[in-house]
Amino acid sequence: MDKKESNNQEDKQLPGTLIDTDENCPTPDQPHPHHHHHHHRSSSINATPSLIELHIHLDGSFRHSTLFELAQKKGIQLPNGMESTMENFLPYICIQSTCQSLAEFLTKFPFFTPIVAGDIEALERVAYEFVEDQAIQGVLYTETRYSPQFLTDNKLTPEQVIEAINRGLQRGMKEFSVDVRTILCCIRQCPEWSMEVVNLADKYRSAGVVGIDIAGDEHNYPIGPHVPAFKRALELGIHRTVHAGETGSAESVREAIELCHAERIGHGYAIIDDPSIYDLIRRNDIHVECCLTSSIQTNAIGKYIPKDSETEEKHLVIHGHESKTRLHSHIKSKKEIWHPIHHFARDGLNFSLSCDDPSVSQITIEHEYEHALSDLKLTPAQLTQCVFNAARSTFLNEDEKKILVQRLISTYIPSTIMENHFQNNNTSKTTLSQHV
Ligand SMILES: [Zn+2]
């Protein structure tokens, strides 16, 4: 994926058909987000939505074009009197070539978040555009997450943030036939917000909020102060996922499961370091939300790459740029792991693929699957397994989950085979209720 190509403002054919066929779409002529331009796969691939994405931050998914437009409108200047052009703007909002740490990755957020935060109209717009972008990429069902408090900018209440985002999502869902639910994030650095997050998740559960998460600096901020909030979520039947084992240790994954009752783990790569925790995940069928490009850009997997067998290493090309991340062409022992997901796939762990922050990383979910297939050499069967893993690990209720899995089956299994099945099972073609 070439950065220059992906920064190109000229639009190409949309890969999907959902939007093209929707006559009610109010914005057919608007330019589409440039990070979608680098699709080089056939446009027919997304004719039927077939992907599930569980780990995607709404505030890491803003369109570059929207951020730029809003920044212009609000007179938000670039540092050092730099001219406000898209070209100058991009390095402040997304990873340009390689990035070597989570700290570097996170420097983008403080610049672009205030462009949208505290602005009801902007929040509704980015939520709406998020659904359209997921539709373009062939996503059937997605759970997007954000911190309501972070997006208030001290101008709105968290309720106003949630309601604005829900309006945008609902409008998008109606137009683009993607099912979207939301997860509210606690922030490691802000334990004083966590109980409020749980109460908000409870208040808005009939409006599509299905769970809570905790994001932020795992390394310097322990989980302890957040434990009461996660206990409360368990009591209220609010689903729980936890960012753990990304830049933190395997032990932080154990804490997420044992103290925070996590049903899913965000990233979790560090479990590869501790067989007992790896086994805990496997035995309990705990879902691991993996994000390939993000794990490389934040260097979350760097410490698992051995330094003493360089002759067997090859360089991974990311977005057309040769990364300093060394990958191994084959795996013989734990010492030679070049991505933990090889082990997850081999051992049948319940994991899936997501983008994390697609707008910051300049990727799409399609790109992540392609990356897994061509660079990491996962098999098509393993990738299909990922999609079904995601479907059975959503935070939907059991009935909705069944419908989602059936929709996937009818997408992945040839219709000639399924026809017989449909005749004996008339629930197969039902659609999920859209109740955001
Ligand atoms: Zn994340």
Residues whose N, C-alpha, C, O or C-beta is under 5 A from the ligand:
A	BS01	ZN	D356
